[in-house]
Amino acid sequence: MNKLIARFAKDESGATAIEYGLIAALIAVAIIGAVSAVGTNLSSKFSTIASKIK
């Protein structure tokens, strides 16, 4: 039983998967923020162009 617990404590594959998941989540948040900022700026530009066309 002690060997099983020791082997479980040394196993880092779960920690690696969690780290990759956190990195992926951080990248997703950065992408969402960038797309949101670009979308807001683009919407503003289109509104300006539309008002000048009228």
DAVENCOR-V415151 format. One record per residue. PHI is phi in whole degrees, 0 to 359 (* if undefined). PSI is psi in radians with two decimals (999 if undefined). BURIAL is I if it has 9 or more other C-alpha atoms within 8 Angstrom, else O. Layout:
{{PHI,PSI,BURIAL} {PHI,PSI,BURIAL}}
This chain:
{{*,-0.66,O} {296,-0.66,O} {295,-0.66,O} {296,-0.77,O} {294,-0.72,O} {295,-0.71,O} {293,-0.67,O} {295,-0.69,O} {293,-0.57,O} {278,-0.35,O} {291,2.08,O} {250,0.12,O} {294,-0.62,O} {293,-0.69,O} {296,-0.68,O} {295,-0.73,O} {296,-0.70,O} {295,-0.71,O} {297,-0.77,O} {296,-0.66,O} {296,-0.72,O} {293,-0.70,O} {297,-0.77,O} {297,-0.70,O} {295,-0.71,O} {296,-0.73,O} {295,-0.71,O} {297,-0.72,O} {295,-0.71,O} {296,-0.73,O} {295,-0.76,O} {298,-0.73,O} {296,-0.75,O} {294,-0.76,O} {294,-0.66,O} {296,-0.77,O} {295,-0.75,O} {295,-0.70,O} {298,-0.71,O} {295,-0.79,O} {296,-0.71,O} {294,-0.70,O} {298,-0.71,O} {297,-0.74,O} {297,-0.77,O} {295,-0.65,O} {296,-0.71,O} {296,-0.78,O} {295,-0.73,O} {297,-0.67,O} {289,-0.56,O} {285,-0.52,O} {290,-0.66,O} {293,999,O}}
